[in-house]
Amino acid sequence: MNRFLILIGVILVVAGLLWPYITRLGLGHLPGDIAIKTESGGFYFPIVTCLIISALLSLIFWLAGR
């Protein structure tokens, strides 16, 4: 459990430091992301972005578990 929490902390710190560069990649605005705009507001769900991030995190945790 300790290794897991440390790994999560390191990933969050790295993501925070790289955030300006990550936003330039276009994550969150990929084809397939759901965006519904109406007169009174809107709804946005980045489903493709979530799938890509999930796949990357799964790979990282799989490699860390070996």
Secondary structure as the mmCIF struct_conf table of DSSP 4:
data_model
#
loop_
_struct_conf.conf_type_id
_struct_conf.id
_struct_conf.beg_label_comp_id
_struct_conf.beg_label_asym_id
_struct_conf.beg_label_seq_id
_struct_conf.end_label_comp_id
_struct_conf.end_label_asym_id
_struct_conf.end_label_seq_id
HELX_RH_AL_P HELX_RH_AL_P1 ASN A 2 LEU A 17
TURN_TY1_P TURN_TY1_P1 LEU A 18 LEU A 18
HELX_RH_AL_P HELX_RH_AL_P2 TRP A 19 THR A 23
TURN_TY1_P TURN_TY1_P2 ARG A 24 GLY A 28
BEND BEND1 HIS A 29 HIS A 29
TURN_TY1_P TURN_TY1_P3 PRO A 31 GLY A 32
STRN STRN1 ILE A 34 THR A 38
TURN_TY1_P TURN_TY1_P4 GLU A 39 SER A 40
STRN STRN2 GLY A 41 PHE A 45
HELX_RH_AL_P HELX_RH_AL_P3 ILE A 47 GLY A 65
#
